[in-house]
C-alpha cells in the first residue's frame, strides 16, 4: 500500500486480480461503504502511445452509465499514474463461461445476447461505437449479469453515428470486412458485425472465421463464408446470416435487432436498452452523505451533482447501488488508522484510574473537526457534547502490559462469501473495549492480460499491418510489454515468503505485532483438494479420488510435452514461443464439488490467446479420459 499513497484512507487494497505490461488491476474495498471495487492502476511512463487510448476510455465511461456497462466510480490522476476505480465483477470473463460450457444452449445464449444488445443499443444512442466487442470484454457480475468493458477503442464521431470512421482497429477475428479491406466505415455497422461473431461464438463455442495466418483470416472474413453446425436451429441460422453480411448496408440495424423474433422469443418484449441509472440524485444517499460530512442536504446535493468522479462520486454511486439491492443506505464511518501516531505515556497515580484511548485520524474535510486523542475518566459522561461520534477502531492500553492486545478473529460480517475474497478484510466497527481486528491473508488470485499476437487481440490502429509484424521481428514495444508480462507471470511461481507484502493496508501493523498475533496455518496438501463454489468454469469428472485425477492429469500433460509447475492440487501449464517467452499460461486445479461426490478440474487462463487456450484445455481433458 505504501507505493500507492494516493489511495491511503480511501480504499483498502487487496490482491492483484489482473496485470499486464503497463497496468494492473487490484481488488479493493471502498473505505466508507465496505463495497468491493476493481482499481486499474496504470503507469504513465509505460503507456507511451496508449496514453490517448486511456483518456478516451475515461471520457467515454464518464458519459456512459448503464446496467450492462461496467460502472466507473472514480478517476484519480497523478504525475506518474492513473487510478481508475471500477465496478468489481467476480465471475470473470464471458469467454471463460463459454469454455466451461463448450457452447451455450440457445435459451441461455439468448439471455446473454439480449444484455449485449441492450448495452450496445445504449452506446449507439449516446453517439458512441465500441469497436472492440468480444467475449473477453464482457464480464459477469455476482448475479451472472454481463458488464461491457474496455472502451479504449471507442469512437464518438463529431457528425454523429452516420459519420464515417477511418481508423482500423479492434480484434482481427471480430473485425468487419470493410475494416480489414481498409475502407471507411460506420462504427454502428462494424459493431453489428462483431455482435454476429459474438453470437456465433456463444452458440457454437468457436469462431466463424479463424486462421493462424492473419492474411488467410482476412480472406475468410471478406468472403463471409462460415460453417453452419447441425445443432443450430433455423431461427439461429437466420439471425446469424442477417448479422454476418459482408455488405454493411445489408446487415440488421440495431433498431431491427432490438425487436428481432429470435431475441423476443420467450420474452414477448423488445430488448430494454434504456439505462436504469438517472443523473437525478437520490434523496436517501444525499442525506447519509450530508450527515457524515456535516453539511446541509442542499450543499451536498450541489457537490454530488457536479459528477467530478472523485471520492464523493464513488461513495454516492456505492450508496445508490446498496439501495438498488435493498440494502441499508449507510456508511461504515471507519476512517483509516494513523499508524505513525505515537502517544505520550500519561502520568499515572494510584488515586486516578483512567483509560487512554487512541482514536484514528480520519480523512475528512477541514470543516469536520474530530479529536485525535480522547481522555475519558469515570463519571464524566455528562461533559460530553450533544452530537453522535461514529464508532471507530481503537487500541486499548492494558494497565499491566503496555503492549496493545490483538485479536485475529473475524466477525460474521467480514467472512468471505466467495473464493475471490480479498487477502485481508476491512477493520470492523469497534468500541472502547474492543481490540483491532485483522484477517490472515489468503492465497492470491493472479490473472494477466494477453500480450501475444492473436486473432482475438485488440489493436488501436493499422490492423492491416499485423501481417507484417508476424512475418518479421516482434516490435520493440511488444517485446517490452511481453517481458513485463513474463515478470508478472514468474512472480506467480514465487513462494509466499518471496512475495512482497506491500499491498497490505495493515502491513506496518502486521510487522509490529507479528510475534504477538496467532497466525492461521496455511492449508497443507494432506487436507485434500479445495472445494469450489462457482461451477461455470469447472470440468466434472466421473472419479471420486482427487489424487487419482491429479496423477492422470499430470500424465496427460507430460505426454503432450507441456511444461508445468505444481502447487498443491494446481498445475500451472505454459507454452513457449520461438523467442523463449511464455505464449500461453493456464491453471488446471483439481477440486471437489459442492454436494457431489465427484472430483472437478477448475480451469483458468493466465496469459495468452483465448481460443488457443480453449482448444488446448479441451485436448488435455479429453485425452485424460476422466
C-alpha positions in Angstrom: 0.0 0.0 0.0 2.9 2.3 0.7 3.6 2.6 -3.0 0.0 3.8 -3.6 -0.1 6.6 -1.1 -2.8 8.4 -3.1 -5.3 5.7 -2.2 -4.5 5.6 1.5 -7.6 6.1 3.7 -9.8 5.9 0.6 -9.5 2.2 -0.4 -8.2 -0.9 1.3 -6.1 -2.7 -1.4 -6.1 -6.4 -1.7 -4.6 -8.9 -4.2 -3.9 -8.3 -7.8 -6.6 -9.8 -10.0 -5.2 -8.8 -13.4 -1.9 -7.4 -14.7 -0.2 -6.5 -18.0 2.7 -4.7 -19.5 1.7 -1.3 -18.2 -1.3 -1.8 -15.9 -2.5 -4.0 -13.1 -5.9 -4.4 -11.6 -6.3 -4.8 -7.9 -9.3 -5.9 -5.8 -10.0 -3.3 -3.1 -12.6 -2.2 -0.6 -14.1 1.2 -0.5 -13.4 2.5 3.0 -16.7 4.3 3.7 -19.1 1.6 2.4 -17.0 -1.6 2.5 -18.0 -2.4 -1.1 -15.7 -4.3 -3.4 -14.2 -2.4 -6.3 -11.6 -3.1 -9.0 -8.8 -0.5 -9.3 -7.0 -0.3 -12.6 -3.5 1.2 -11.9 -1.6 2.4 -15.0 2.0 3.7 -15.1 2.0 6.8 -17.4 5.6 6.3 -18.4 4.9 2.7 -19.7 1.7 3.8 -21.5 3.6 5.6 -24.3 1.4 5.7 -27.4 -1.5 4.1 -25.5 -1.9 7.3 -23.3 -4.6 8.8 -25.7 -6.5 5.5 -25.6 -6.7 5.6 -21.8 -8.0 9.2 -21.9 -10.6 8.1 -24.5 -11.7 5.3 -22.2 -12.0 7.6 -19.2 -14.0 10.2 -21.1 -16.4 7.7 -22.5 -17.1 5.9 -19.2 -17.8 9.2 -17.6 -20.7 9.7 -20.0 -21.9 6.1 -20.2 -23.9 4.7 -17.3 -25.9 1.6 -17.9 -26.8 -1.6 -16.1 -24.8 -3.7 -18.6 -21.7 -1.5 -18.7 -19.1 -1.8 -16.1 -19.5 1.4 -13.9 -16.8 4.0 -13.4 -16.7 5.2 -9.9 -13.6 7.4 -9.6 -10.6 8.6 -11.6 -7.5 9.7 -9.8 -4.7 11.1 -11.9 -1.2 11.8 -10.5 2.1 12.8 -12.2 3.1 9.2 -12.6 -0.2 7.1 -12.6 -3.8 6.7 -13.4 -6.1 5.1 -10.8 -9.4 4.1 -12.4 -11.9 2.7 -9.8 -14.4 0.4 -11.5 -17.2 -2.0 -10.6 -16.0 -5.4 -9.5 -17.2 -8.4 -11.5 -16.2 -11.5 -9.5 -17.3 -14.2 -12.1 -14.7 -13.3 -14.7 -15.0 -13.1 -18.5 -17.9 -14.4 -20.6 -15.2 -16.3 -22.6 -14.4 -18.5 -19.6 -18.1 -19.3 -19.2 -18.2 -20.4 -22.9 -15.1 -22.5 -22.4 -16.7 -24.2 -19.4 -20.0 -25.0 -21.2 -18.2 -25.7 -24.5 -21.1 -23.9 -26.1 -24.4 -22.4 -24.8 -27.9 -23.7 -25.3 -30.0 -21.3 -27.4 -32.1 -20.1 -24.5 -29.1 -19.3 -22.3 -27.3 -17.6 -25.3 -30.5 -15.5 -25.9 -30.4 -14.2 -22.3 -26.7 -13.1 -22.6 -27.2 -11.7 -26.1 -30.1 -9.6 -25.0 -27.9 -8.0 -22.4 -25.2 -7.4 -25.1 -27.7 -5.8 -27.4 -29.1 -3.7 -24.6 -25.6 -2.2 -23.8 -24.7 -1.6 -27.5 -28.0 0.0 -28.3 -27.5 2.4 -25.4 -23.9 3.2 -26.5 -25.0 3.9 -30.1 -27.9 6.1 -28.8 -25.3 8.1 -26.8 -23.3 8.6 -30.1 -20.5 6.0 -29.5 -19.2 3.0 -31.3 -17.4 0.4 -29.2 -15.3 -1.1 -32.0 -13.9 -4.0 -29.8 -16.8 -6.3 -29.0 -15.7 -9.8 -28.0 -16.2 -12.3 -25.1 -13.1 -11.2 -23.3 -14.5 -7.7 -23.0 -17.7 -8.9 -21.3 -17.5 -9.7 -17.6 -20.0 -11.5 -15.3 -21.1 -10.0 -12.0 -22.2 -12.0 -8.9 -25.7 -12.2 -10.4 -24.5 -13.6 -13.7 -25.3 -10.3 -15.5 -23.0 -9.1 -18.3 -21.0 -5.9 -18.0 -19.3 -4.5 -21.0 -15.7 -3.2 -20.5 -12.7 -1.7 -22.4 -13.8 1.5 -24.2 -10.2 2.3 -25.2 -11.0 1.9 -28.9 -14.4 3.5 -28.8 -15.2 6.5 -31.1 -17.7 9.3 -30.9 -17.9 10.8 -34.4 -18.4 14.6 -34.3 -21.0 14.4 -37.1 -23.0 11.7 -35.3 -23.3 7.9 -35.9 -23.9 8.5 -39.6 -20.4 9.9 -40.0 -17.7 7.6 -41.3 -14.6 6.5 -39.4 -11.2 5.9 -40.8 -9.1 4.2 -38.1 -8.7 0.4 -38.5 -8.9 -1.1 -35.0 -10.3 -3.9 -32.9 -9.5 -7.6 -32.8 -8.9 -9.3 -36.2 -11.2 -12.2 -35.7 -14.1 -9.9 -34.8 -13.3 -7.2 -37.4 -15.9 -6.4 -40.1 -15.0 -6.9 -43.8 -14.9 -3.2 -44.5 -12.3 -2.7 -41.8 -9.9 -5.4 -42.9 -10.3 -4.1 -46.5 -9.1 -0.6 -45.4 -12.3 1.2 -46.3 -14.1 3.9 -44.5 -16.9 2.6 -42.3 -19.7 3.4 -39.9 -19.0 2.4 -36.3 -22.5 1.1 -35.7 -22.3 -1.2 -38.7 -18.9 -2.5 -37.6 -20.3 -3.2 -34.1 -23.2 -5.2 -35.6 -20.8 -7.5 -37.5 -18.8 -8.1 -34.3 -22.1 -8.9 -32.5 -22.7 -11.5 -35.1 -19.3 -13.1 -34.5 -20.1 -12.9 -30.7 -23.4 -14.7 -31.1 -21.8 -17.4 -33.2 -19.2 -17.9 -30.5 -21.9 -18.3 -27.9 -24.0 -20.8 -29.9 -21.1 -22.8 -31.4 -18.2 -22.5 -28.9 -15.7 -21.4 -31.6 -15.2 -18.6 -34.1 -16.9 -18.4 -37.5 -13.7 -17.0 -39.1 -10.4 -18.4 -37.7 -6.9 -19.0 -39.0 -3.4 -18.8 -37.5 -2.3 -16.9 -40.6 -3.7 -13.3 -40.5 -3.8 -13.0 -44.3 -5.9 -16.1 -44.6 -8.1 -14.9 -41.8 -8.8 -11.7 -43.6 -9.7 -13.6 -46.8 -12.2 -15.7 -44.9 -13.8 -12.6 -43.4 -14.1 -10.8 -46.7 -15.7 -13.9 -48.3 -18.3 -14.1 -45.5 -18.4 -17.9 -45.7 -18.5 -19.8 -42.4 -19.5 -23.3 -41.2 -23.1 -23.8 -40.1 -23.2 -26.5 -37.4 -26.1 -29.1 -37.5 -27.2 -28.2 -34.0 -28.2 -24.7 -34.8 -31.9 -24.0 -35.2 -33.3 -22.4 -38.3 -34.0 -19.2 -36.3 -30.4 -19.0 -35.1 -29.1 -19.6 -38.6 -31.3 -16.8 -39.9 -30.2 -14.1 -37.4 -26.5 -15.0 -37.8 -26.9 -14.7 -41.6 -28.6 -11.3 -41.1 -25.7 -10.0 -38.9 -22.8 -11.6 -40.8 -23.5 -9.8 -44.1 -20.3 -8.7 -46.0 -22.1 -5.7 -47.3 -22.7 -3.4 -44.3 -25.9 -2.0 -45.7 -27.5 -5.5 -45.8 -26.9 -6.1 -42.1 -29.5 -5.7 -39.4 -29.6 -2.3 -37.8 -29.6 -2.0 -34.0 -33.2 -0.8 -34.1 -34.2 -4.0 -36.1 -32.1 -6.2 -33.8 -33.9 -5.0 -30.6 -37.3 -6.3 -32.0 -35.9 -9.4 -33.8 -38.1 -12.5 -33.3 -35.1 -14.6 -32.2 -34.4 -12.1 -29.3 -38.0 -11.7 -28.3 -38.7 -15.5 -28.2 -39.9 -16.4 -24.7 -39.8 -12.8 -23.6 -42.5 -11.3 -25.8 -40.9 -7.9 -25.3 -38.3 -6.0 -27.2 -34.9 -5.6 -25.6 -34.9 -2.9 -22.9 -31.9 -0.7 -23.8 -32.6 2.4 -21.8 -30.4 3.0 -18.7 -31.8 2.3 -15.2 -29.5 5.0 -13.7 -30.6 8.6 -13.7 -28.4 11.6 -13.0 -31.0 13.0 -10.7 -29.6 12.4 -7.2 -31.2 10.1 -4.7 -32.5 11.8 -1.5 -31.6 8.9 0.9 -28.0 8.8 -0.4 -27.7 12.6 -0.2 -29.0 12.5 3.4 -26.4 9.9 4.5 -23.6 11.8 2.9 -24.7 15.1 4.4 -24.8 13.6 7.9 -21.4 12.1 7.5 -19.7 15.2 6.2 -21.6 17.6 8.4 -23.1 19.6 5.6 -26.6 20.6 4.6 -28.5 18.4 2.1 -28.7 21.3 -0.4 -24.9 21.8 -0.3 -24.2 18.0 -0.6 -26.7 17.7 -3.5 -24.9 20.5 -5.3 -21.5 18.9 -4.8 -22.6 15.4 -5.9 -24.4 16.9 -9.0 -21.1 18.1 -10.3 -20.1 14.5 -11.1 -16.4 15.0 -10.7 -15.8 11.3 -10.4 -13.8 11.9 -7.3 -14.2 10.0 -4.0 -17.5 11.7 -3.3 -18.9 10.5 -6.6 -17.7 7.0 -5.9 -19.3 7.0 -2.4 -22.6 8.2 -3.8 -22.7 5.5 -6.5 -22.0 2.8 -4.0 -24.7 4.0 -1.7 -27.1 4.1 -4.6 -26.0 0.5 -5.5 -26.8 -0.6 -2.0 -30.3 1.0 -2.2 -31.0 -0.7 -5.6 -30.2 -4.0 -4.0 -32.5 -3.3 -1.0 -29.6 -3.0 1.4 -29.3 -0.3 4.2 -28.1 3.1 2.8 -25.4 3.5 5.5 -21.7 4.4 5.6 -19.4 2.4 7.8 -17.9 5.5 9.4 -14.5 3.9 9.6 -11.7 6.4 9.0 -8.2 5.0 8.5 -5.8 4.4 11.3 -2.7 6.7 11.5 0.0 4.1 12.3 2.6 6.8 12.7 0.9 8.4 15.7 2.8 7.8 18.9 1.1 9.0 22.0 3.0 10.1 25.1 2.7 7.8 28.1 0.4 9.5 30.6 1.3 10.2 34.1 -0.4 7.7 36.4 -1.0 7.6 40.1 -2.8 5.2 42.4 -5.7 7.6 43.0 -6.5 8.3 39.4 -7.6 5.4 37.3 -8.1 6.3 33.6 -8.1 4.6 30.2 -6.1 6.3 27.4 -8.0 5.7 24.1 -6.2 6.3 20.8 -8.6 7.2 18.0 -7.7 7.0 14.3 -7.1 10.2 12.3 -9.9 10.3 9.6 -9.7 11.5 6.1 -12.4 14.2 6.5 -13.0 17.7 5.2 -11.4 20.5 7.1 -14.7 21.6 8.4 -15.2 18.2 10.1 -13.0 18.5 13.2 -12.6 15.4 15.2 -10.3 14.7 18.2 -7.2 12.6 17.7 -6.8 11.9 21.3 -9.5 11.4 23.9 -9.1 11.1 27.7 -12.1 9.6 29.4 -12.5 9.4 33.1 -15.1 7.6 35.0 -18.1 9.6 35.8 -17.6 12.4 33.2 -20.2 11.3 30.8 -22.3 14.4 31.5 -19.5 16.6 30.0 -19.8 15.1 26.5 -21.1 17.2 23.6 -24.6 16.6 22.3 -23.7 15.0 19.0 -23.0 11.5 17.9 -19.5 10.5 17.1 -19.2 7.5 14.8 -17.6 4.4 16.3 -14.1 3.8 15.2 -11.4 1.1 15.6 -9.3 1.8 18.7 -6.3 0.3 20.6 -6.9 -0.2 24.3 -4.0 0.1 26.7 -3.6 -2.6 29.3 -2.5 -1.3 32.7 -0.3 -4.3 33.4 1.1 -4.5 29.9 1.9 -1.5 27.7 1.6 -3.6 24.5 -1.8 -3.4 22.7 -4.0 -6.5 22.7 -4.5 -8.1 19.2 -7.3 -10.4 18.1 -7.0 -12.4 14.9 -10.7 -13.4 14.8 -13.2 -12.3 12.2 -16.8 -11.1 12.7 -19.6 -12.7 10.8 -19.9 -9.5 8.6 -16.4 -9.9 7.3 -16.3 -13.6 6.5 -15.5 -14.2 2.8 -18.5 -15.2 0.7 -16.6 -16.3 -2.5 -13.2 -17.8 -3.4 -12.2 -14.4 -4.9 -12.4 -12.7 -1.5 -9.5 -10.5 -0.6 -6.4 -11.4 1.4 -7.5 -9.1 4.1 -10.8 -7.6 5.1 -11.7 -4.1 6.3 -11.5 -3.3 10.0 -14.8 -3.8 11.7 -16.5 -1.2 13.9 -15.3 -1.4 17.4 -16.0 0.1 20.8 -13.6 1.2 23.6 -13.5 -2.4 24.9 -12.7 -3.9 21.5 -9.4 -4.7 20.0 -8.2 -4.1 16.5 -9.2 -7.0 14.1 -7.4 -8.0 11.0 -7.6 -11.1 8.8 -4.9 -13.6 7.8 -4.0 -13.4 4.1 -5.4 -16.0 1.8 -3.9 -17.3 -1.4 -3.9 -14.6 -4.1 -5.6 -14.9 -7.4 -3.3 -13.8 -10.3 -4.6 -13.0 -13.7 -2.6 -11.5 -16.5 -3.5 -9.9 -19.8 -2.9 -11.3 -23.3 0.3 -10.0 -24.9 0.6 -12.4 -27.9 -0.3 -11.6 -31.4 -3.5 -13.5 -32.0 -6.8 -13.2 -33.9 -8.7 -12.1 -30.8 -6.2 -9.4 -29.6 -7.2 -5.8 -29.9 -5.1 -3.2 -31.8 -5.8 0.5 -31.9 -4.6 1.4 -35.4 -3.4 -0.1 -38.7 -4.9 -3.5 -38.2 -3.9 -4.5 -41.8 -0.2 -4.2 -41.0 -0.4 -7.0 -38.5 0.7 -9.5 -41.1 4.0 -7.6 -41.5 4.6 -7.8 -37.7 4.0 -11.6 -37.8 6.3 -12.1 -40.7 9.3 -10.2 -39.2 10.7 -9.5 -35.8 8.5 -8.7 -32.9 8.3 -4.8 -32.4 10.4 -3.4 -29.6 7.3 -2.1 -27.8 5.8 -5.6 -27.9 9.0 -7.1 -26.5 8.9 -4.7 -23.6 5.3 -5.5 -22.8 5.9 -9.2 -23.2 9.0 -9.1 -20.9 7.0 -7.2 -18.3 4.2 -9.8 -18.6 6.7 -12.6 -18.2 8.0 -11.0 -15.0 4.4 -10.8 -13.7 3.9 -14.5 -14.5 7.2 -15.5 -12.9 6.1 -13.8 -9.7 3.1 -16.1 -9.6 5.6 -19.1 -9.1 7.3 -17.5 -6.1 6.8 -18.9 -2.7 4.7 -16.9 -0.2 7.9 -16.0 1.6 9.3 -14.4 -1.6 6.2 -12.4 -2.4 6.2 -8.8 -1.3 3.5 -7.7 1.2 3.5 -4.1 0.2 -0.1 -4.4 -1.0 -1.3 -4.9 2.6 -3.2 -2.0 4.1 -2.1 -3.1 7.5 1.5 -4.1 6.6 3.1 -2.0 9.2 0.7 -3.2 11.9 1.3 -6.8 11.0 5.0 -6.4 11.2 4.8 -4.6 14.5 2.7 -7.3 16.1 3.9 -10.3 14.1 5.2 -12.0 17.2 2.1 -11.4 19.3 -0.6 -12.5 16.8 -1.5 -16.2 16.3 -1.4 -16.9 12.6 -3.7 -19.2 10.7 -1.9 -22.2 9.4 -1.8 -22.5 5.7 -3.7 -25.4 4.1 -1.5 -28.4 3.6 -1.7 -30.8 0.8 -2.9 -33.5 3.1 -6.2 -31.7 3.6 -7.2 -32.6 0.1 -8.4 -30.6 -2.9 -10.2 -27.2 -2.5 -13.9 -27.2 -2.6 -15.2 -24.7 -5.2 -18.5 -22.8 -5.1 -18.8 -21.5 -8.7 -19.2 -24.3 -11.2 -19.3 -22.5 -14.5 -15.6 -23.0 -15.2 -15.2 -26.5 -13.7 -15.0 -29.7 -15.7 -16.7 -32.5 -13.8 -15.0 -35.9 -13.9 -16.5 -39.4 -13.1 -13.9 -40.0 -10.4 -14.1 -39.6 -6.6 -10.3 -39.6 -5.8 -8.5 -36.2 -6.2 -5.1 -37.9 -6.0 -6.0 -40.2 -8.9 -7.4 -37.3 -11.0 -4.2 -35.3 -10.3 -2.0 -38.2 -11.4 -4.0 -38.7 -14.6 -3.8 -35.0 -15.4 0.0 -34.9 -14.8 0.5 -37.9 -17.0 -1.5 -36.4 -19.9 0.4 -33.1 -19.7 3.7 -35.0 -19.7 2.6 -37.0 -22.7 1.9 -33.7 -24.6 5.3 -32.3 -23.5 3.7 -29.3 -21.9 5.9 -27.8 -19.2 4.2 -27.3 -15.8 4.8 -26.4 -12.2 2.7 -28.0 -9.4 1.4 -26.2 -6.3 -0.7 -28.5 -4.1 -3.5 -29.6 -6.5 -2.9 -27.0 -9.2 -0.8 -27.4 -12.3 0.5 -24.1 -13.9 0.9 -25.1 -17.6 2.9 -23.0 -20.0 3.6 -22.9 -23.8 6.6 -21.0 -25.1 7.0 -19.1 -28.4 10.0 -19.1 -30.7 11.7 -16.3 -28.7 11.5 -18.4 -25.4 8.7 -16.2 -24.0 5.6 -17.6 -22.4 3.0 -17.6 -25.2 0.2 -19.3 -23.2 -0.2 -20.0 -19.5 -3.2 -21.5 -17.7 -4.0 -23.3 -14.5 -5.7 -26.7 -14.0 -6.8 -27.2 -10.5 -8.1 -30.5 -9.1 -11.0 -29.6 -6.8 -14.0 -31.0 -5.0 -17.6 -30.2 -6.0 -20.3 -29.0 -3.6 -23.0 -31.6 -2.8 -21.4 -34.1 -5.2 -19.0 -37.0 -4.6 -17.2 -36.3 -7.9 -13.9 -34.5 -8.5 -13.7 -31.5 -10.8 -11.0 -29.7 -12.7 -11.1 -25.9 -12.5 -9.6 -24.1 -15.5 -8.2 -20.6 -15.5 -6.4 -18.7 -18.3 -3.5 -16.7 -17.0 -2.0 -15.4 -20.2 -2.3 -15.9 -24.0 -4.8 -16.3 -26.8 -8.2 -17.3 -25.5 -9.1 -19.7 -28.3 -5.7 -21.4 -28.2 -6.3 -21.9 -24.5 -9.7 -23.3 -25.1 -8.5 -25.8 -27.7 -5.6 -27.0 -25.6 -7.6 -27.4 -22.4 -10.2 -29.4 -24.3 -7.5 -31.6 -25.8 -5.9 -32.3 -22.3 -9.2 -33.1 -20.6 -10.4 -35.4 -23.5 -7.0 -37.2 -23.5 -7.1 -37.7 -19.8 -10.3 -39.8 -20.1 -11.7 -38.6 -16.8 
